[in-house]
């Protein structure tokens, strides 16, 4: 029932998104190549973007309340109900004869189903990922409670654009904190549908299955981060951009350019990294379109979902990209040392991305690359994304926005690789066939037959191994589901360091609380809670003081308690004079809460 309730809530939201999105898409010229399921996925993605814009507008004016959220979703469901019958007729009209599934395609489809199995269960776990607990969910909860947007300086990134997090705020208004996981997973699922349909449309069924399986396999569906949301809108922008490219001679085709710009705007209003795609998109557009009217439409559609965040930052701090642009526009909450520390932290996380996408570099050697202009465009997008990523962060998560198209092109690359290996093996076995002539044919055929039998066994073993891995991962995800308060409590105490101490403070704190080295647990503490490695409440400004000075400085700023993990006790609690200014209130599961005693000089 726990899973059914959450999936039912997700289905209602998806229906509302599709209703709004299809109502808008119906006003645009049909895409040159009709694909009912790709258009349905695009409609749902557009609906998500429209909900984000609606929530943003409500929150700007302080009207982002539960009643408004429910009313918007109900309106979307009503719009969907009015369009279901015409859409069904259109779906039947667009249905084309399908070729029989080949053996390789069936195997790829089985692999896709196995990879998707853990992803279906993963969103049901309680929030336990570092970044979702550090600022994504705390920000969403604050917006959900206040019904308005604000600058929350107790968060590590109070000035970030938070478009996709507004969906999490709406989810917290109408449901529990597991529901935001489903909105993150929704972005991954819609992207998977698009990758599959793009593969069908521009390549073949095998490529579609492999590409979708790679994307689903490397996605993270168990948290409430926003990287997969950014990936959805970057992919949607690419789809709309290609529809615009193919429909340029058609009257009204320019509206697809506006849709592409809108999707990029939603992405840029969710994460700064989306801005890195603008130079490539601008180059692509200017190559085909130079009319000021078309560019004005695109600029307007881009700014609608994201201008609030950047204009607010520019007006209030002078840095539209705060804190990323600090070296150019000046420092505000951060100091130069914070900036250096953040850059060093990103570099420390530098690593190679998932090996499944490495085959993207083999895609140009495929016949599909030569035959399809759309795949060539996707390939150049992938190469540009990887080049920018290599020159900037080299942090694998920052490449997530490009993963859907990287997965699709990597699927082509893997076919090139294994096709070449198979051809080489056939030539190798064929070379042993003996002299040319009548005797050569049966002798050469035998090794080829044996190679085919060996290949069958290899495929069976690979699928069996994938099934074992999938079932094991699914079992792990199922074990994380916590439908009752007791199981949730046990799960969080096991997976969130300092949870017990934070939960105690949430129920008993009287006054401000300063946390030390427990960023990954602040969502479960009192709201708000201060303390971080960066920003105005940085640890070094307090912890380097003598215990008495630290207690007085904290008390002067309204703090009545501090919380820390046991690992910090040898560094702080053993210093001379600490017990004279701090009294232990609570200790459990490696977390400690201290009351601040002294306030007088």
N, C-alpha and C positions, 0 to 999 in steps of 0.2 A: 504493500500500500504506500509506503514511503516513496519508492521509486515511481509508482504510478501517479501519485499526486504531483510530483515534480515534473514528470514528462507531460502530464496533462496541462500544467501551467505553461510549460514551454510551448506546447501545441497551440494554446490559445494566443500566446504572444506572436508566434510565427504566423498564424492565420491573420492577425491584425496587421502585421508588417506586410504580408503579401497583399492584403486588401488595399492598403494605402499605396503601396508600390505599384501594383497593377493599374490602379486608377490613374496614376500619373503617367506610366508607360503607355497607356492607351492613347494618350494625347500626342505621342511621338510617332514618327513614321516607322513602320515595321522594319526590323533589321533585314538586310539583304538576304541573309541565310537564316531561314526560320528554324528554330529549335525550341519547341514548347517548354521543355524542362530547363534549358539554359535560361530562357526568358523568365520562367517562374522563379528560378534562383536569383536572377537579377532583380526581379520585382521584390522579393523578400529582402534582399540586401538594401535596395533603395528604401523600402519601408523602415528598416532598422535605422537608416540615416535620417529619415523624416522624423521618427520618434526621438532621436537624439536632438535634432534641432528644436522640436517642440518642448522637450524637457529643458533644454538650455534656455529657451525663451521664458518658460515658466519660472525657472530658477533665478534668472536675471531680475525679474520683477517680484520675487519672493512668493510666488504662487505655486511652487512645486510641492503639492500636497498629495496625499494618498487619493483623495477624491478625484483630483484632476488626472492623476495617472490612470485610475480605473476608467474614468470617462473616455480618455483617449484610446485605451485598449478596446473598450466596448465599441467605439466609433470605427476602429479598424476592423473589428470582427464583423460589424454590420456592413462595411464596405466590401468585405470579402464575400459575405453571404449574397450580396446583390450581383456579384460577378462570377460566382462559381459555375452557374449554368452556361453562360456564354463562353467561359474559359474551357469548360469540358467539351463543348462543341468544337471549339478551335483546336483543342488537343486531338480530337478524333480526326479532324480535317487534315491536320499536319502529320498524322501518323503515316509513315512510309514503310514499304515492305522491308523486312529485315533479313539479312543473310543468316544462314545457320551458324551457330557458334562452333568455332573450330576447337580442337583439343587444347591448343595453347591458350586460347581465350578462356576456356572453362577453368583451366588451372589458375590463370591470372585472377579470375573472378573469385575463386575459392580463397586465394591468397588475400584478396581485398576484404572478403568477409571475415577472415581470421584476424586480420590486422584491426578491423573495425570493432571487434568484440570487446576488447578492453576499454576502448574509447567510449563505448556506450555506458559502461559502469563507472568510469573514473569520476564524472562530475558529482556523484552522490556522496563523496567524502566531505567531511567538514573542512573549512579553510585551515590550511596548515603550511602553505608555501611562504617563503620569506617575504617577498615584495608585496604580496596581497595583504599580509598582516601588517606590514610596515607602513604602507601609505595608500594602496588602492582601496581596500575596504574601509579603513578609517576615514578616508576622504568621503567615500560614498555614504557611510553612515552619518557623517556630520551634515552632508547636504540633505540626506533623507530626513533627518531630525529637524533641521532648521527650515527646509523648504526654499532655500536660497543659496546663491553662490557667495563665497567669501574667501578671504586669504587666511589660511590656517597655519600660522607660523610655527606651530608645534610639530608639523609634518616636515619630513626631510625636503620635499619638493612642493612648497605651497604655491608656486607660480606656474607649474606645468599646465599644459592644456589637458583637459579632463573629459573630452567628449564621450568616449566609450564608458568611462566610469559613471556617467549619468544613468546609463542603463542599470548598473549595479545598484545605484541609489534607488531607482524605481523598484527594483527587485526586493530590496530591503524594506520598502514601504508596504509591499503587498504580500511578502513571503519571508522565508528565513534566509540565513546567510549561505545556504547551499545553492539557492537559486541563481546567484551570480555565476556560479560555475557553469550552469547550463547556458547562460548567455555567451560566455566565452566559448563553450563547445559549439554553440549555434554558428558562430563565425567560422569555426573549423569545418562544420558539416556543410554549410553553404558553399564554402570554398572547394570542398571535395566534390560536390555536385558539379560545380563549374569546371573544375579540372577534368572530370570524367566526360562531361558533354563537349568540352573543347577538344579533348582527345578524339572523341567520336567524330566530330565535325571536321577536324583538320588533319587527322591521322587515321587511326583505326581503333577497333575495339580493344586490341591487346595493349596498345599504348595508353588508352584511356584507363584501363584497369590498373596497369602498373603505375601510372602517374598518380592516380587517386590513392593507391595503396601506399606509395612513398609519402605523400602529403599526410595522410591519416596516421601513418606510422611514426612520423617525426613530430607530430603535434602534441601539445600538452593540454589535456582536457580536464585536469583535476584541480585547476586553480582559477582565480579571477584576475589574471593579468590582462593586458590589452594588446599584446603583440599579435594574437590571432585575429582580433578585431581590425587592427591596422592592415593585416594581410588581406582580409576580406575586401576592404574598400580599395586597396591598391589593385587587387585583381579585378574588381568590378570596374575600376577606372580603365584598366587595360582592355577589358572586353568592350566597354562603351566606346573607347577610343578607336578600336578596330572596326566596330560597327559604323562609326562616323567616317572612317577612311573608306569603307566599301560603299557607303551610301551618299558620298559627296555629290554626285550628279543629281540625286533625288531631292525634290522639294522638301524642305524641312529637315534634311539630314544634319544640319548644323546643331540641332537640338541634342543629338548624341554627344557632340563635343561639350555642350553644357552639362550633360549628365556625367561625363567623365570628369570634368572639372569639379562638380559637386562631390563626387566620391573621393577625389583627391583632397578636397577641403575637409571632409569628415575625417580622413586619415591624418591630415596635418593638424587637425584640432584634437587629435588623440595622442599623438607622439611626434616629437620634433624630427625623428629620423625620416618621417614621410616626406619632409621637405627636400631630401636628397634626390627624389625622383623628378622634381620640377625641371631641372635643366634638360634632362633627356626628353621629357614630355613636350617642353617648349620647343625643342629642336625638331621633334617629330611633327608638331602642329605647324610651325612656321614653314616647314618644307612643303606643306600641302595647302596652307591657308594663310593669307596675309591681309584679309579684309578687316579693318578696324572694328566693324560691327560684330563679327564672329569672335574676335579677341575680347571685346567688351563683354559679350555674353558669357564667355568662359571665365573671365576674371570675376564677374559678379557671382556666378554660381560657385566658384572656388571660395570666395570670401564669406558667403552666407554662413557656412557651418563653422568657420574657424576664426573670423576676424575679431570676435569678442575677446578671445584669450590673448591674442597678440597685441591688440589695441590697449587692452587693460594693462598689460605688462609695460608697454611703451609709455603710457601716460603715468603710471604709478611708480615705475622704477627707471625709466629711460632705456630699458633693455627689453625689446619685444620677445627675446628668446631666453629670458631669465630662467636659470642662471648660466645657461650655456654660452651666452654672448658676453659674459662679464668682462673678458679681456678687451673687448672692443667698445662696449657701451658703459662699462663701469660696474663696480661691485656694489651690491646692496646687502642682502642677508648674508651672503658668503663673503669670505675674505680670500685673498690670493692663496693662502695655505689650504683652504677648503677645496678650491678649484684644482690645485695640484694633487690633492689627495684623491679627488674623484677621478681624475684622469688616470692616476696610478692604479686605482681600483679596477677601472675598465681594462687597463692593460694587463693586470694580473689575471683577469678572466679570459684573456685572449686564448683562443683554441681553434682547431680546425672544425668546421661544421660537420654535420652528420655525413658519414661516408656514402650514404645512399644517393646524394645529389652530385657526387664528384663526376659521375658519368656525363654530366651536362656538357663537358668539353668535347665529348665524342659526337654530339648531335650534328655538327656541321658535316660529318662524313656520311650521314644518312641520305637516302634518296628522298625521304620526306622533307628534309631541309631544302632540297633543290626544287621540289614541286610546290611547296606551300609558302606563300609570302607571309602569311600569318605566323607560321612557325619560325620563320627567319626573324620576324619582328620580336617574337617572344624570346628567341635566342639572344638577340642583341640586348634586350632588356635584362636578361640574366647576366650576361657578361658585364654590362655596365654596373649592375648591382654588386656583383662580386668585386669589381675593381674599386668601387667607392668604399665598400666594406673593408677591403684590404688596406686602403689608404687612410682609413679613419680608425675604427674601433677594433676590428678583428675579434669582436665579442660575438659568439654564435647567435645569441638571442636577437641581436640587432639586425640579423639577416632574415629574420622570420617573415617580414613583409614580402620578401621575394620568393619564399619557399614554394608557394603553389605553382608558379610558373617554372621555377627551378625543378620541381618534382616532375612536371610534365615533360620538360626538355631532357631531364635525366632519364626518363623512361625510354625516350628515343635513343639516348646514348647507350643505355644498357642493351638495347636490342642490337645496336651496332657492334658492341663488344662481344656479346654471346653469339651473334650471327657470324662474326669473323672467326671466333674460336671454333664454331661448328664447321664452318667451311674449311678451316685449316685441318681439322681432324678428318674430315671426309677426304681431303686431298692426300693426307698422310696415309690413311687406310687404302685409298685408291692406288697409291703408288706401289703398294705391296701386291697388287693384283696379279702381277706376272706379265709376260709379254703380250703385246697386242695381238688380236686375232680372236678366233672363236672361243678359245679357252679363257681369254682374259675376262670376258663378261661375267661368267659364273664365279670365277675366283674373286673378282673385284666386288661382286654383289654380296658375297658372304661376309666380309669384314664390315661392309656398310650395314648389313642386317644386324650383326652382332653389336655394332655401335649404337643402332637404334634401340636394341634391347637394354644395353647398358644405360643409355640416356633415359629410358623409361624408369629404370630403377633409381637413377639419380634424382629425377623429378619427384618420384614417390617419397624418397628419403627427405628431400628438401621440404615438401609439403608437410610431411609428418613432423619434421623438426619445427616448422613454423607453427603447426597446430599445438605442439607441446609448449612452445614459448607463449603462444597466445593464451592457452588455457591457464598456464601458470600466472601470467600477468593478470588475467581476469580474476583468478582466485585471490591474488594480492589486493586488487582493487575492491573486490567484494568484501574482503575482511576489513577494509577501511570504512565501509558504510556504517553509520552510527544513527540508527533511527530513533533511539530512546535517549533521554537525558543521561542515563547511567552509562550507556555505551559511548556516547559523545564525550562525557567527562573522562572516561578511561582512555579514549583515543587521544584527546588533546593533552592529557598529562603525559602521554607517552611520546607524542610527536612535536609538541610545542614547548621548548625550553622556557621555564619560568611561568608556565600557565597557571599553576596553583597560586603563586604569589600574586599574579596579575588579577586573577579572579577574586581573590580575597580583597584586594584594594578596590576593585570595581564595586564590591558590595559594602565596604566599610570606610573607604577613604573620605576624609573630612578636610578639604583643602587641596591645594595643588600637590601633585606627585611628580617626582623627578626619577626617571628610570635610567639605569646604567647598564649598557651592554645587553639590553633586552629588546632591541628594535623589532626583532622577529615575533614579538608577543604583544605589542601595544594594542592591537585590535581587541584583545581580551581583557585589557585593563580599563581603568576609568577613562572617560572621554571628556576632555582631551587629557593627554599625558605628555610631559615634556622630557627632553633629553635626546641627544643624537651626537653622532661624530662630526656632523657638519651643521652650519647655520648658527643662528643667534643663541641656541641653547647647547652649544658644543661642549663635550665633556671636559676638554682641556681647560676651559675657563673656570671650572669648578673643582675638578678632581686634583689638580696640581696644587691647590691651596692646602694649608694645614687644616686638620679636622675642625678646629674652632672657627677659622675663617670661612671654611666651606659651609659650615652650618649656619653662620650668621648671614652669609651672602644668599644662601638658599631661602632662609627664613625672610630676609628682606624682600624677596621677590614673591612671597606668598606661599612658599612650599612648606608642607608640614610632614612629608614622609619621602623616603627614597626606597627604591627597590633595585636589587642587583642579583646576579647569579652567584652561586657559591664560588665560582672560579675567580671572582673579583674580591672575595673576602681576604685572601692573603695580601692583596695589594692595598686595600683600603681599611678594612676593619681591624687590622692588626697594628695600625700606626698608633703611636703614643697619643693619648688624649681622645681617641675616637669614641670610646665608651662614655666619655664625659659629655658628649654632644649628641650622641645617637643611641637610641635604645631599641633593642630587637623586639619587634612586635609579632612577627610571624615567620615561620620557616617550614618549607615543604618542597619536596622534589627538587632540591638544589636551588631554590629561590628564597631570598631573604628580604623582609620588609623591616625598615628601621624608621622610628619616629624621631624627628628633629627636636632636640631638647632645648638648646640654648639659643636665645635671640638677642641677648644683651651684650654689649661690648665688654 
